[in-house]
Amino acid sequence: MKSFFLEGAQSREAVVEALCDLLPGQAEPWLLMVGVGDPVAYLHLDDKGTVQADLSGRHADKGLPLGLLASLRERVGGTITDDD
């Protein structure tokens, strides 16, 4: 499984607010969907405000999760890394 991270955001609360705006109606874990019942990534938030986006094994396209993390970074700051 491939994972991406957004680390160093301004606050955990800001990340929660931004994720709820970007993925309305969801909470931990947030799901990035491409269709009904078809998640591309599962997003988890730790106590420090680091977001971990785990890609679904059914999807190889990293573009959607990275795009979401980039939008999140614009709102809350931080750095995007991966598990390599």
DAPE-V741373 format. One record per pair of residues at least 24 apart in sequence whose C-alpha atoms are under 10 Angstrom apart, sorted by the first residue. I is the first residue (numbers start at 0). J is the second residue. Records with the same first field share a line. If there is no record, write none. Layout:
BEGIN
I: J, J
END
This chain:
BEGIN
0: 53, 54, 55, 56, 59, 82
1: 40, 52, 53, 54, 55, 56, 59, 61, 81, 82, 83
2: 40, 41, 42, 51, 52, 53, 54, 55, 61, 64, 80, 81, 82, 83
3: 40, 42, 50, 51, 52, 53, 54, 61, 64, 65, 68, 79, 80, 81, 82, 83
4: 42, 43, 44, 49, 50, 51, 52, 53, 65, 68, 77, 78, 79, 80, 81, 82
5: 44, 48, 49, 50, 51, 52, 65, 68, 69, 71, 72, 75, 76, 77, 78, 79, 80, 81
6: 47, 48, 49, 50, 51, 72, 76, 77, 78, 79, 80
7: 47, 48, 49, 50, 72, 75, 76, 77, 78, 79
8: 47, 48, 49, 50, 71, 72, 73, 74, 75, 76, 77, 78
9: 47, 48, 72, 74, 75, 76, 77
10: 46, 47, 48, 49, 75, 76, 77
11: 44, 45, 46, 47, 48, 49, 50, 75
12: 47, 48, 75
13: 48, 71, 74, 75, 76
14: 44, 48, 49, 50, 71, 72, 74, 75, 76
15: 44, 48, 50, 75
16: 74, 75
17: 70, 71, 72, 73, 74, 75
18: 42, 44, 50, 67, 68, 70, 71, 74
20: 71
21: 67, 70, 71
22: 67
28: 52
31: 55, 63, 64, 67
32: 63, 64
33: 58, 63
39: 63, 64
40: 64
42: 68
48: 75, 77
49: 77, 78, 79
50: 79
51: 79, 80, 81, 82
52: 81
53: 81, 82
END
